[in-house]
């Protein structure tokens, strides 16, 4: 094989009972997703209030400036994700998560104290570095410590924490906007909305301290004894530990790693391109249009008051959280692809309904209903499953590089969506904008049929062996020759 291949036969790893510590580790690592969600969600409710304050101070805060404030975090996340591959490979997954927590703390303080829109944009960019690092390393870490039969559910925990973070941010925004009395003034305390995130960031830092290091990273760095000690903590059977170590060693026989593997091995390149495609699909579903601009969308739909808009975002955030449990419950039973197919159909029809509602008179509740159904479709499918697949499809020697590229793609496209939505809304009109997003779900459905593998219940090492032996992408999750 070009660039060096491996046999599609890999070491079979027996499965033992799951130790309780595995769930504790999953929850602690997934707190990175909580911070991710908080920082994504908080800006939605803060926009109108920071605009009023800055304009009262003589600054001009146009829609374009608001787009820059929203998107600065996204482009910061892009740089964080790009740099995280090297950091994670050098420092390890656990220490990289701690770095993310520290940046979360400092960035939250900086955003809360920002004296001008330009400083806020800069601090949002800095905060985005933490978001990008967390979005890279948390799913990677979870996939590397999870037993293979629970891997989908554990990585979905990260997405669940993102949705909880978004919901908590919406509730916090509503509280500070409508009810909090601080400094003798009621409502609109956007600095508290942004600054209070220091508290969960500190909780994340303490949670990360309790985590074991990734056994796969330790073996990659030649620390077999430490890897064995970690696996003894998180696996229940001696033969399970030995089988996993042997499988990881087999995966490590690929002679190149990182970018050199990308240059020399066409099979690895296919996986990288697949990861890029998956992340583009996740962002172009339109999810972050709703997350970043929910109050603006609700205002366009006919909900005029700030209170209606903010409570509307809380309802959307709650739906997002509850629907993620569908993926956690069924992704390791039904598989990744069947849930994704259902999600694409649901998202496409609901976006079409939202677009139709904007073209009708007195259809506010139809629009909100469409948004709710869309969130159900996304949260049970593309939200968690894209992160799961991108943590599964790369061999160990190329995992840091592959996830760097795919995660950076996520944030680049995310930033493009964030900085263009208001332009689309003003240029095409709300109906055509949502029709556009809905129509793309058809293309995404076809892409999954043709190129995406089913990875349910298959070890990371078996997936890598199938990939590097030259099997078509959609077949790299197959356990037996078909």
C-alpha positions in Angstrom: 0.0 0.0 0.0 1.2 3.5 -0.7 2.7 5.1 2.4 2.5 1.8 4.3 -0.7 -0.2 5.1 -1.7 -2.6 7.7 -3.7 -5.8 7.6 -7.5 -5.5 8.0 -7.3 -8.2 10.7 -6.9 -6.5 14.1 -6.7 -7.8 17.6 -10.1 -8.7 19.0 -10.7 -7.1 22.4 -13.0 -8.9 24.9 -15.5 -6.8 26.8 -16.0 -7.0 30.5 -18.4 -5.2 32.9 -18.2 -1.5 32.9 -16.6 0.0 36.0 -18.4 3.0 37.6 -15.3 5.1 37.2 -15.8 5.1 33.5 -19.0 7.1 33.9 -17.3 9.5 36.3 -14.5 10.0 33.8 -17.0 10.6 31.0 -18.9 13.3 33.0 -15.7 15.0 34.1 -14.2 15.2 30.6 -17.6 16.3 29.2 -17.5 19.4 31.4 -15.5 20.9 28.6 -18.7 20.7 26.5 -20.5 22.6 29.3 -18.2 25.6 28.9 -18.4 25.3 25.1 -22.2 25.5 25.3 -22.2 28.4 27.8 -19.9 30.5 25.6 -21.9 29.8 22.5 -25.2 30.4 24.1 -24.5 33.4 26.3 -23.9 35.9 23.5 -27.4 35.4 22.1 -29.1 37.1 25.0 -26.3 39.7 25.7 -26.3 41.3 22.2 -29.1 43.7 22.5 -28.0 45.0 25.9 -24.3 45.4 25.1 -25.4 47.3 21.9 -27.5 49.7 24.1 -24.6 50.3 26.5 -21.9 50.8 24.0 -24.0 53.1 21.9 -24.8 55.2 25.0 -21.0 55.6 25.4 -20.7 56.9 21.8 -19.7 53.7 20.0 -21.5 52.6 16.8 -22.7 49.0 17.1 -24.3 48.0 13.8 -25.4 44.5 12.7 -21.9 44.1 11.2 -20.3 44.8 14.5 -22.6 42.4 16.2 -21.6 39.8 13.7 -18.0 40.4 14.5 -18.7 40.1 18.2 -20.5 36.7 17.6 -18.0 35.4 15.1 -14.8 36.4 16.9 -15.2 33.5 19.3 -15.7 31.2 16.3 -12.5 32.3 14.5 -10.6 32.1 17.8 -11.9 28.5 18.1 -10.5 27.8 14.6 -7.0 28.9 15.7 -7.4 27.0 19.0 -8.4 23.8 17.1 -5.5 24.2 14.6 -2.9 24.6 17.4 -4.4 21.9 19.6 -3.2 19.0 17.5 0.4 19.8 18.4 -0.4 20.7 22.0 -2.5 17.6 22.6 0.2 15.4 21.0 3.0 17.0 23.1 1.3 17.6 26.4 -1.3 14.9 26.4 -5.1 15.1 26.4 -5.6 15.8 30.2 -3.1 18.7 30.3 -4.6 20.2 27.2 -8.0 20.1 28.8 -6.6 22.0 31.8 -5.1 24.6 29.5 -8.5 25.1 28.0 -10.0 25.6 31.4 -7.5 28.3 32.3 -8.2 30.2 29.1 -11.9 29.9 29.8 -11.4 31.6 33.1 -9.2 34.4 31.8 -11.3 35.0 28.7 -14.6 35.2 30.6 -13.1 37.8 32.9 -11.8 39.8 29.9 -15.2 39.7 28.1 -17.0 40.9 31.2 -14.7 43.9 31.7 -14.3 44.9 28.0 -14.5 48.7 27.8 -15.3 48.9 24.1 -16.7 46.7 21.2 -13.1 46.3 19.8 -11.8 45.0 23.1 -14.8 42.7 23.5 -14.1 41.3 20.0 -10.5 40.7 21.0 -11.5 39.0 24.2 -14.1 36.8 22.4 -11.4 35.7 20.1 -9.1 34.8 23.0 -12.0 32.9 24.7 -12.5 31.1 21.4 -9.1 29.6 21.7 -10.4 27.7 24.7 -13.6 26.7 22.9 -11.5 25.3 20.0 -9.2 23.4 22.2 -12.1 21.9 24.2 -14.0 20.9 21.0 -10.8 19.2 19.8 -9.6 17.3 22.8 -12.7 16.4 24.8 -14.3 14.1 22.2 -10.8 12.7 21.4 -10.1 11.9 25.0 -13.5 10.4 25.5 -13.2 8.1 22.5 -9.7 7.0 23.7 -10.9 6.0 27.3 -14.3 4.6 26.4 -15.0 0.9 26.2 -15.9 0.3 22.5 -19.5 -0.7 23.1 -20.1 2.6 25.0 -18.0 4.9 22.9 -20.9 6.5 21.0 -22.8 7.2 24.2 -19.8 8.6 26.0 -18.8 11.0 23.2 -22.5 12.0 23.1 -22.1 13.0 26.7 -19.9 15.8 25.5 -22.6 17.0 23.1 -25.2 16.7 25.9 -23.1 19.0 28.1 -22.8 21.5 25.2 -26.6 21.6 25.0 -26.9 22.0 28.8 -24.4 24.8 28.7 -26.5 26.6 26.0 -29.6 26.1 28.0 -28.0 27.4 31.2 -26.6 30.4 29.3 -30.1 31.2 28.0 -31.6 30.9 31.5 -28.8 33.1 32.9 -29.3 35.7 30.2 -33.1 35.8 30.9 -32.4 36.2 34.6 -29.9 39.0 34.3 -32.0 40.7 31.6 -35.3 40.7 33.4 -34.9 40.1 37.1 -31.4 40.7 38.5 -30.9 43.9 40.4 -27.2 44.8 40.6 -25.8 48.2 41.3 -29.3 49.8 41.6 -30.3 49.1 38.0 -32.7 46.4 36.8 -32.2 44.3 33.7 -29.7 44.1 30.9 -26.6 43.2 32.9 -24.7 41.7 30.0 -21.4 42.0 31.8 -22.7 39.6 34.4 -24.0 37.4 31.7 -20.5 37.0 30.3 -18.5 37.1 33.6 -20.4 34.6 35.6 -19.0 31.9 33.3 -15.8 32.1 35.5 -17.6 29.8 38.0 -18.2 26.8 35.7 -14.8 27.3 34.2 -13.3 26.8 37.6 -15.4 23.7 38.2 -14.1 22.3 34.9 -10.5 22.9 36.0 -11.1 21.0 39.2 -12.9 18.2 37.4 -10.0 17.8 34.9 -7.6 17.2 37.8 -9.5 14.0 38.6 -9.1 12.5 35.1 -6.6 9.7 34.2 -4.4 10.2 31.2 -5.4 8.7 27.9 -3.9 5.1 27.7 -3.6 5.4 23.9 -1.6 8.6 24.2 0.6 7.1 26.8 1.4 4.1 24.6 2.0 6.4 21.7 4.7 8.1 23.9 6.2 4.8 25.0 4.8 4.8 28.5 3.4 1.3 28.5 3.5 0.8 32.3 1.5 4.0 33.0 -1.0 3.1 30.2 -1.4 -0.3 31.8 -2.1 1.3 35.2 -4.7 3.6 33.7 -6.4 0.7 31.9 -6.4 -1.3 35.2 -8.4 1.6 36.7 -11.0 1.8 33.9 -11.3 -1.8 32.6 -12.6 -4.8 34.6 -10.9 -7.9 33.0 -7.2 -8.6 32.7 -7.7 -10.1 29.2 -9.6 -6.9 28.3 -6.6 -4.8 29.3 -4.1 -7.0 27.5 -6.3 -7.2 24.4 -6.6 -3.4 24.3 -2.9 -2.9 24.7 -2.1 -5.3 21.9 -4.7 -3.7 19.6 -3.3 -0.2 20.2 0.3 -1.5 19.5 -1.0 -3.0 16.2 -2.5 0.3 15.3 0.8 2.0 16.0 2.7 -0.1 13.4 1.8 2.5 10.7 5.3 3.9 10.0 4.3 7.6 9.6 2.3 9.9 11.8 0.5 13.2 11.5 1.1 15.3 8.4 3.6 12.8 7.0 1.0 10.2 7.1 -1.4 12.5 5.3 1.2 13.2 2.6 2.2 9.6 2.0 -0.9 7.5 2.7 -3.9 8.1 0.4 -6.1 6.0 2.6 -5.6 8.2 5.6 -6.2 11.3 3.3 -9.6 9.8 2.5 -10.5 9.8 6.2 -9.3 13.4 6.7 -11.5 14.5 3.8 -14.4 12.6 5.3 -13.9 14.3 8.6 -13.9 17.7 6.8 -17.1 16.8 5.0 -18.8 15.7 8.2 -18.0 19.0 10.0 -19.2 21.1 7.0 -22.4 19.2 7.1 -22.9 19.7 10.8 -22.6 23.5 10.5 -24.6 23.9 7.3 -27.6 22.3 8.8 -28.2 25.8 10.3 -28.0 24.9 14.0 -25.8 27.9 15.0 -28.0 30.3 13.1 -30.6 29.4 15.8 -28.1 29.4 18.7 -26.5 32.7 17.9 -29.5 34.7 16.7 -32.5 33.1 18.4 -33.9 36.4 19.8 -33.5 38.0 16.4 -35.3 35.1 14.7 -38.1 35.2 17.2 -38.4 39.0 16.8 -38.8 38.4 13.0 -41.4 35.8 13.7 -43.5 38.3 15.6 -42.4 38.0 19.2 -41.8 41.7 19.9 -40.7 41.9 23.6 -37.3 41.1 25.0 -39.0 38.9 27.6 -40.8 36.8 24.9 -37.6 36.4 22.9 -35.4 35.4 25.8 -38.0 32.9 27.3 -38.3 31.6 23.7 -34.6 30.9 23.7 -34.9 29.0 27.0 -37.6 26.8 25.5 -35.4 26.1 22.5 -32.4 25.3 24.7 -34.5 22.9 26.8 -35.6 21.0 23.7 -32.0 20.9 22.6 -30.9 19.2 25.9 -33.8 16.7 26.1 -33.4 15.6 22.5 -29.7 14.8 22.9 -30.8 12.0 25.2 -32.2 10.2 22.1 -28.7 9.9 20.7 -27.2 8.8 24.1 -29.8 6.1 24.5 -29.8 4.7 21.0 -26.5 5.5 19.1 -24.8 2.3 20.4 -28.0 0.3 19.8 -29.4 1.5 16.4 -26.1 2.8 15.0 -24.9 6.1 13.7 -26.4 6.2 10.2 -30.0 5.3 10.9 -30.3 8.1 13.4 -28.6 10.5 11.0 -31.1 9.6 8.2 -34.0 10.3 10.5 -32.3 13.6 11.6 -31.8 14.9 8.1 -35.5 14.2 7.2 -36.6 16.0 10.3 -34.3 19.0 9.9 -35.2 19.4 6.2 -38.9 19.4 6.7 -38.8 21.6 9.8 -36.6 24.2 8.1 -39.1 24.2 5.2 -41.9 24.8 7.7 -40.1 27.7 9.2 -39.5 29.2 5.8 -43.2 28.8 4.9 -44.2 30.4 8.2 -42.2 33.5 7.5 -44.2 33.9 4.3 -47.6 33.8 6.0 -49.6 36.2 8.1 -49.9 35.4 11.9 -47.8 32.3 11.7 -45.5 33.0 14.7 -46.2 29.8 16.5 -45.7 27.7 13.3 -42.3 29.3 13.0 -41.4 28.5 16.6 -42.8 24.9 16.2 -40.6 24.4 13.2 -37.6 25.6 15.1 -38.4 23.2 18.0 -38.8 20.2 15.6 -35.5 21.2 13.9 -33.7 21.2 17.2 -35.1 17.8 18.0 -33.7 16.5 14.6 -30.3 18.1 15.1 -29.8 17.2 18.8 -30.6 13.5 18.2 -28.4 13.2 15.1 -25.9 15.7 13.6 -25.0 17.3 17.0 -23.5 14.3 18.7 -22.9 11.9 15.9 -20.6 14.0 13.8 -18.3 14.4 16.8 -18.5 10.7 17.4 -17.6 9.8 13.9 -14.7 12.3 13.7 -13.3 10.8 16.9 -13.5 7.2 15.4 -12.3 7.3 11.8 -8.6 8.0 12.2 -5.7 5.6 13.0 -3.9 6.5 16.3 -0.8 7.9 14.6 -2.9 10.3 12.6 -5.6 11.0 15.1 -4.3 14.3 16.3 -3.8 15.6 12.8 -7.1 14.3 11.5 -9.1 15.8 14.3 -7.2 19.1 14.0 -8.3 19.4 10.4 -11.9 18.4 10.9 -12.4 20.5 14.1 -10.8 23.6 12.4 -13.1 23.1 9.5 -16.1 23.1 12.0 -15.1 26.4 13.3 -14.2 28.0 10.0 -17.7 27.1 8.6 -19.3 28.0 11.9 -17.7 31.5 11.6 -18.8 31.9 8.0 -22.4 31.0 9.1 -22.2 33.4 12.0 -20.9 36.3 10.0 -23.3 35.8 7.0 -26.6 35.0 8.5 -27.9 38.5 9.1 -26.7 39.4 5.5 -28.8 36.4 4.2 -31.7 37.4 6.3 -31.7 40.9 5.0 -30.8 40.0 1.5 -32.8 36.9 0.7 -35.5 37.4 3.3 -36.3 35.1 6.2 -38.4 32.6 4.1 -35.7 32.0 1.4 -33.0 31.8 4.0 -34.6 29.0 5.8 -35.6 27.3 2.6 -31.9 27.4 1.6 -30.8 25.6 4.8 -33.7 23.1 4.5 -32.8 22.2 1.0 -29.2 21.3 1.8 -30.4 18.4 4.1 -31.1 16.4 0.9 -27.5 16.7 -0.2 -26.3 15.7 3.3 -28.5 12.6 3.2 -27.0 11.5 -0.1 -23.5 12.1 1.3 -24.1 9.8 4.2 -25.5 7.1 2.0 -22.4 7.1 -0.3 -19.5 7.8 2.0 -20.1 7.4 5.7 -19.3 4.2 7.6 -21.4 2.6 10.3 -19.0 2.3 13.3 -21.3 1.0 16.0 -19.6 -1.6 18.2 -16.3 -1.7 16.3 -13.0 -0.9 18.0 -11.0 2.1 16.9 -8.2 -0.2 15.9 -10.4 -2.3 13.7 -11.7 0.8 12.0 -8.1 2.0 11.4 -7.1 -1.4 10.0 -10.0 -1.4 7.6 -9.2 2.2 6.5 -5.5 1.6 5.9 -6.1 -1.7 4.1 -7.9 0.3 1.4 -11.6 -0.6 2.0 -14.1 2.0 0.8 -14.9 4.6 3.4 -18.5 3.4 3.9 -17.1 -0.1 4.7 -14.4 0.7 7.2 -16.8 -0.1 10.1 -17.4 -3.6 8.9 -16.2 -6.3 11.3 -16.2 -9.2 8.8 -15.5 -9.4 5.1 -18.7 -8.8 3.2 
